[in-house]
Amino acid sequence: MMEGTLAFLPGWGFKASVWQRMTDQLSHYQTHLCDLPTPASDDDFESITHRLNEQLSPHTTLIAWSLSGLFAISLCANYPEKYKRLVLVSSAPAFICYDTDYGMYPSHAHSFRQLASVNLPEAMTQFQRLVCFPSKNTSLLKELQKHALTDSATLQFYLHLLFETNVSQTFKQLTQPTLQITGSLDAVLPAHASSLAIPQAGHACFLTHQDIFIQHLMDFISE
């Protein structure tokens, strides 16, 4: 058995239980489903990173989907002796392409934030459909909805961090082995050239292409 723990962190709008089907297939490893903390009124990106660190054990491989990749990068940078490897799933050091050719267009992010501010349920519905793309399997949407967060304050807090955080320089300085994996047809965050892209998969590549995803993960952690 591999030394240490595989810790799975969720994307925006979801609980860590969204990874449950994945970890069921990894029962021979020590796994930890780690929710993002419910924010307090004085929390910010740094304090959330600190609170996450308190939940995680040494010798951990971080497997972070989408939003949580920002925190995983920060964790690896701030506690390099604690975290052994980093897997970024459909994620990036910055989600808005202000000064890069990668990420969401600022206008798209602004439109989504506007919608979320006036009609959060509709924004969540639109987002979940984008996460499912290109799959037309209705059971995937139902499964995602089972793991969806519902607290509006928490959703708005993390949406703000998603669009305002940029850890690109931090990411370049990481010393841990890192795997970036995504779906080639990701409708939320377009696949980057440096990522290992799973053909015909979308933002939820670990759900729709589980066997392929697990094989890439096993190849990476066994190196």
C-alpha positions as CSV (number, residue, x, y, z in Angstrom):
1,M,0.0,0.0,0.0
2,M,1.2,3.5,-0.8
3,E,2.4,5.5,2.2
4,G,0.1,8.3,3.1
5,T,-3.4,9.4,2.1
6,L,-5.2,10.3,-1.0
7,A,-7.2,13.4,-0.1
8,F,-10.0,14.4,-2.5
9,L,-11.3,18.0,-2.5
10,P,-14.4,19.2,-4.3
11,G,-15.1,21.8,-6.9
12,W,-17.3,24.9,-6.6
13,G,-20.9,24.1,-5.6
14,F,-20.3,20.6,-4.4
15,K,-19.5,18.6,-1.3
16,A,-16.5,16.2,-1.2
17,S,-18.9,13.3,-1.4
18,V,-19.0,13.9,-5.2
19,W,-15.8,11.8,-5.1
20,Q,-17.4,8.9,-3.3
21,R,-17.9,6.7,-6.4
22,M,-14.2,7.2,-7.2
23,T,-12.9,6.4,-3.7
24,D,-15.1,3.2,-3.6
25,Q,-12.9,1.9,-6.4
26,L,-9.7,2.8,-4.4
27,S,-10.5,0.9,-1.2
28,H,-7.0,-0.5,-1.1
29,Y,-5.7,3.0,-0.5
30,Q,-6.2,5.3,2.5
31,T,-8.6,8.0,1.3
32,H,-10.0,11.2,2.8
33,L,-13.0,13.1,1.4
34,C,-12.3,16.7,2.5
35,D,-15.0,19.3,2.3
36,L,-14.1,23.0,1.9
37,P,-14.7,24.7,5.2
38,T,-17.9,26.6,5.8
39,P,-16.6,30.2,5.8
40,A,-16.8,32.5,8.7
41,S,-17.4,36.3,8.3
42,D,-13.7,37.1,8.6
43,D,-12.4,34.2,6.4
44,D,-10.4,34.9,3.2
45,F,-8.3,32.7,0.9
46,E,-5.4,32.4,3.3
47,S,-7.5,31.5,6.3
48,I,-9.4,28.8,4.4
49,T,-6.1,27.4,3.2
50,H,-5.0,27.2,6.9
51,R,-8.2,25.6,8.0
52,L,-8.0,23.0,5.2
53,N,-4.4,22.2,6.3
54,E,-5.7,21.5,9.8
55,Q,-8.0,18.8,8.4
56,L,-5.3,17.0,6.4
57,S,-2.7,14.5,7.5
58,P,1.0,14.4,6.6
59,H,2.2,12.4,3.6
60,T,-0.9,13.3,1.7
61,T,-1.4,13.4,-2.1
62,L,-3.9,16.2,-2.9
63,I,-6.5,15.5,-5.6
64,A,-8.3,18.7,-6.2
65,W,-11.2,19.3,-8.6
66,S,-11.7,22.7,-10.2
67,L,-12.0,25.5,-7.5
68,S,-10.2,23.4,-4.8
69,G,-7.1,23.3,-7.0
70,L,-6.4,26.9,-5.9
71,F,-6.2,25.8,-2.3
72,A,-4.3,22.7,-3.1
73,I,-1.6,24.8,-4.8
74,S,-1.4,27.0,-1.8
75,L,-1.2,24.1,0.6
76,C,1.7,22.5,-1.4
77,A,3.5,25.8,-1.4
78,N,3.0,26.7,2.3
79,Y,3.6,23.1,3.6
80,P,6.0,21.5,1.2
81,E,7.1,18.8,3.6
82,K,3.5,17.7,4.3
83,Y,2.1,17.2,0.8
84,K,3.8,14.6,-1.4
85,R,2.0,15.1,-4.7
86,L,-0.6,17.3,-6.4
87,V,-3.3,16.2,-8.9
88,L,-5.2,19.1,-10.4
89,V,-8.5,17.9,-12.0
90,S,-10.1,20.3,-14.5
91,S,-8.4,23.1,-12.6
92,A,-5.9,25.9,-13.0
93,P,-3.9,28.4,-11.0
94,A,-6.2,31.1,-12.2
95,F,-9.7,30.7,-13.7
96,I,-9.8,34.0,-15.5
97,C,-7.6,34.7,-18.6
98,Y,-6.7,38.3,-17.9
99,D,-3.0,37.9,-18.8
100,T,-2.9,34.4,-20.2
101,D,-4.4,32.5,-23.1
102,Y,-6.0,30.0,-20.7
103,G,-9.1,30.3,-18.6
104,M,-12.6,31.8,-18.7
105,Y,-13.2,35.0,-20.5
106,P,-13.7,37.9,-18.0
107,S,-17.0,38.7,-19.7
108,H,-18.3,35.2,-19.2
109,A,-17.3,35.2,-15.5
110,H,-18.9,38.6,-15.0
111,S,-22.2,37.4,-16.6
112,F,-22.2,34.3,-14.4
113,R,-21.5,36.3,-11.2
114,Q,-24.3,38.7,-12.1
115,L,-26.7,35.8,-12.6
116,A,-25.6,34.2,-9.3
117,S,-26.2,37.5,-7.5
118,V,-29.9,37.7,-8.6
119,N,-30.9,34.1,-9.2
120,L,-28.5,31.6,-7.6
121,P,-30.6,28.5,-8.2
122,E,-30.7,29.2,-11.9
123,A,-27.0,29.9,-11.9
124,M,-26.4,26.5,-10.2
125,T,-28.6,24.7,-12.7
126,Q,-26.7,26.3,-15.7
127,F,-23.4,25.4,-14.0
128,Q,-24.3,21.8,-13.4
129,R,-25.3,21.4,-17.0
130,L,-21.9,22.8,-18.1
131,V,-20.2,20.4,-15.7
132,C,-22.1,17.5,-17.3
133,F,-21.2,18.4,-20.9
134,P,-20.8,16.7,-23.3
135,S,-22.6,13.8,-21.6
136,K,-26.3,13.5,-22.3
137,N,-26.8,11.0,-19.5
138,T,-29.5,12.4,-17.2
139,S,-28.3,10.2,-14.4
140,L,-25.0,12.2,-14.2
141,L,-26.9,15.4,-13.6
142,K,-29.0,13.7,-10.9
143,E,-25.8,12.3,-9.3
144,L,-24.2,15.8,-9.2
145,Q,-27.3,17.3,-7.7
146,K,-27.1,14.8,-4.8
147,H,-23.8,16.3,-3.8
148,A,-24.6,20.0,-4.5
149,L,-24.1,22.6,-1.8
150,T,-27.2,24.7,-1.0
151,D,-26.0,27.4,1.4
152,S,-26.1,30.6,-0.6
153,A,-23.6,32.4,1.6
154,T,-21.0,29.6,1.2
155,L,-21.7,29.5,-2.6
156,Q,-21.2,33.2,-3.0
157,F,-18.1,33.3,-0.9
158,Y,-16.4,30.6,-2.9
159,L,-17.6,32.0,-6.2
160,H,-15.8,35.2,-5.3
161,L,-12.6,33.4,-4.5
162,L,-12.9,31.3,-7.7
163,F,-12.8,34.4,-9.9
164,E,-10.5,36.7,-7.8
165,T,-7.7,34.3,-6.9
166,N,-4.5,33.9,-8.9
167,V,-1.8,31.6,-7.7
168,S,0.0,31.3,-11.0
169,Q,3.4,32.4,-9.6
170,T,3.0,30.1,-6.6
171,F,2.2,27.2,-8.9
172,K,5.5,27.7,-10.8
173,Q,7.5,27.4,-7.6
174,L,6.0,24.1,-6.4
175,T,8.5,21.2,-5.8
176,Q,6.0,18.4,-5.6
177,P,5.3,16.1,-8.6
178,T,2.2,17.4,-10.2
179,L,-0.4,16.0,-12.6
180,Q,-2.8,18.2,-14.5
181,I,-5.7,16.2,-15.9
182,T,-8.9,17.4,-17.6
183,G,-11.5,16.5,-20.2
184,S,-10.8,17.5,-23.8
185,L,-14.3,18.9,-24.1
186,D,-14.4,20.8,-20.8
187,A,-17.2,23.4,-21.1
188,V,-16.3,25.2,-17.8
189,L,-12.5,25.5,-18.1
190,P,-11.1,24.7,-21.6
191,A,-8.3,22.1,-21.6
192,H,-4.8,23.5,-21.4
193,A,-2.0,22.3,-23.6
194,S,0.0,21.2,-20.6
195,S,-2.8,19.0,-19.2
196,L,-3.3,15.4,-19.8
197,A,-6.6,15.5,-21.6
198,I,-9.1,12.6,-21.5
199,P,-10.7,12.4,-25.0
200,Q,-14.5,13.2,-25.2
201,A,-14.6,14.0,-21.4
202,G,-15.8,17.2,-19.8
203,H,-15.4,19.0,-16.5
204,A,-16.5,16.0,-14.5
205,C,-14.0,13.6,-16.3
206,F,-13.5,11.6,-13.1
207,L,-17.2,10.6,-13.1
208,T,-17.8,10.1,-16.8
209,H,-14.5,8.4,-17.6
210,Q,-13.7,6.8,-14.2
211,D,-11.7,3.8,-15.3
212,I,-9.4,6.0,-17.5
213,F,-9.1,8.6,-14.8
214,I,-8.1,6.0,-12.2
215,Q,-5.5,4.5,-14.5
216,H,-3.9,7.9,-15.0
217,L,-4.0,8.5,-11.3
218,M,-2.4,5.1,-10.5
219,D,0.3,5.6,-13.1
220,F,1.1,9.0,-11.5
221,I,1.2,8.0,-7.8
222,S,3.2,4.8,-8.6
223,E,6.0,6.7,-10.3
